Amino acid sequence: MNRRFALLLMLVAPVFAAAAPLPPESVLRPAEAYVDQSGRTFHLEDRRGHVQVVSMFYTSCTFTCPLTIDTGLGIQHALASAERDALRLLVVSFDPQRDTPAVLAALAAKRKLDPARWTLARTDEAGARKLAALLGIRYRRMANGDFNHSTELVLLDAEGRILAKTDQLGTLPEPAFLAEVKKALAATR
Amino acid sequence: MRGLALATMLLPAIACAGDDFVRVPAGAYRSALGYVDVKGDTAVAAFDFMATPVTNAQYLAFVQAHPEWRRDRVVPVYADAAHYLANWKAPLDPGDAAKPRQPVTGVSWFAASAYCEAAHARLPTWVEWEYTAAADETRRDARDDPAWRERILGWYAKPSSAPLAEAGVSPSNVYGVRDLHGLVWEWVEDFGSLLVIDDSRDPADAIGLKFCGSGALNMRDVDNYAVLMRVALLSSVQAADSTSSLGFRCARSVAAEGTPP
């Protein structure tokens, strides 16, 4: 299927096929389409080229999900200005039914997330499940539509290889994880 | 994505050859899993289910058609190379240790999902699997019968070093589905939803620490070993893991209840 997809892409989008293949350890592999808070469609592979922190959430969550955003903001706050410019943050919803681009945009505005650095995104159910599996995040939709889930922030290098993970949430990032973020940013400069 | 789906539909479904689906009718059952948010019975929509687990012969056809899933080519994020198809003699030769009609094992969740996608299907959900596996040859829910439980325990007591039986040899259950017990463990689509907490004596505390929300899993039927052992296994593996006793079968949603495909 991947090869057929690649062939299809070669027919319709030569620019994609010209890119070097992802390294085997990259998690930016799934082919599902994503949509961000501005309504723009993208694929995970489009996010190559920047060190990024990736996590999953759902916007109607009131417990740990706001903390996921807080943790991302905390990491940004702890970085030097040049580092902050280079880091990207991606948070993907596992609630595609409710988390439309408009809902994601409202949250981004409320939390004052810089659109140049932060991407809040949705994909379909299969895409969310696949990304969660790649990141090691577990979740279950409960009867009332809320989600029961583990929380993890995952650091990826510019090619999408997993460098580090943290499950410590809050505005003060885990020192070891922050050190990995800085190291990754230094390595790509 | 839609373009891809269309393109895929036009391709011959090589991996489908020999896949035999049966219709499992809609119903409701009492899950052995106790979620605080789930009261009473769980409703299940009708779906189509492979009558037997995917065999080595079927998986070989898939790997031939989709070489990115060969043992020597699969990417490590999708399958742990040390265990993926580890009992096969060579990447395109299952050999004597993995006979054509034996169920394929040593497949990751990603690989099993890709096989089902190629067959225009998906992995079953946990609920679909548990619902179908509650049946015996004559009853849709045989779980309260001590004899049924004894039989399953007997299967699990067999040494795991013995060679696997062929798929499709055990009697079919009331839906026409075979081998749900006693042959291999099976992946489910939402295995990542089986959030088991370590200490069930005070679930509120444990959940608050580890998971967002209050829907973590307890067993409400601790005597149901068939389910208990599956959940223990599926909640302990990662999606790229493979084990020598973990196989799979595929399912398909049906458009409307009772409508033939």
Interface residues (C-beta under 8 A of the other chain):
Chain A: M1 N2 R3 R4 F5 L8 V12 P24 E25 S26 V27 R29 A31 E32 A33 C61 F63 T64 C65 D124 A126 R129 K130 A132 A133 L134 G136 I137 R138 Y139 R140 R141 M142 A143 N144 D146 F147 N148 H149 S150 T151
Chain B: M1 G3 L4 A7 T8 L11 Y35 D37 V38 K39 H66 P67 E68 V75 P76 V77 Y78 W109 F110 S113 A114 E117 A118 R122 E189 D190 G192 S193 L194 L195 I207 K210 F211 C212 G213 S214 G215 A216 Q238 A239 A240
